[in-house]
Amino acid sequence: MMNKELEELYAELEKVKSSNDEYLPEYGYSTKDEIVQLIEEDIKDLEEEMNNSECFCSDDEIEMERTSLCMSLGISRYC
């Protein structure tokens, strides 16, 4: 989910950067530089959030992964 949002932000950033206009009506006539800065901040925030969420899995998620791994290997989860 977050990967798709990140891809959309990068696509939007490229769209804004490639625009020839200095003020973009699609963004309330803000300057191109302001919009680029805001999108880059959003990208940075989302990437940080993704990194933090990958590092801190809940105990339930870890247990589900362990169970799935054991099932795929055909071994007992608990000895």
Contacts in CASP RR format, 6 or more apart in sequence:
PFRMAT RR
TARGET T0000
AUTHOR 0000-0000-0000
METHOD contacts of the structure
MODEL  1
MMNKELEELYAELEKVKSSNDEYLPEYGYSTKDEIVQLIEEDIKDLEEEM
NNSECFCSDDEIEMERTSLCMSLGISRYC
2 46 0 8 1.000
2 49 0 8 1.000
2 50 0 8 1.000
2 53 0 8 1.000
3 50 0 8 1.000
5 46 0 8 1.000
6 43 0 8 1.000
6 46 0 8 1.000
6 47 0 8 1.000
6 50 0 8 1.000
9 39 0 8 1.000
9 42 0 8 1.000
9 43 0 8 1.000
9 46 0 8 1.000
10 43 0 8 1.000
12 39 0 8 1.000
13 36 0 8 1.000
13 39 0 8 1.000
13 40 0 8 1.000
13 43 0 8 1.000
16 24 0 8 1.000
16 27 0 8 1.000
16 32 0 8 1.000
16 35 0 8 1.000
16 36 0 8 1.000
16 39 0 8 1.000
17 32 0 8 1.000
17 36 0 8 1.000
19 32 0 8 1.000
21 32 0 8 1.000
22 31 0 8 1.000
22 32 0 8 1.000
23 29 0 8 1.000
23 30 0 8 1.000
23 31 0 8 1.000
23 32 0 8 1.000
24 30 0 8 1.000
24 32 0 8 1.000
24 35 0 8 1.000
27 35 0 8 1.000
57 65 0 8 1.000
66 77 0 8 1.000
67 77 0 8 1.000
70 76 0 8 1.000
70 77 0 8 1.000
71 77 0 8 1.000
END
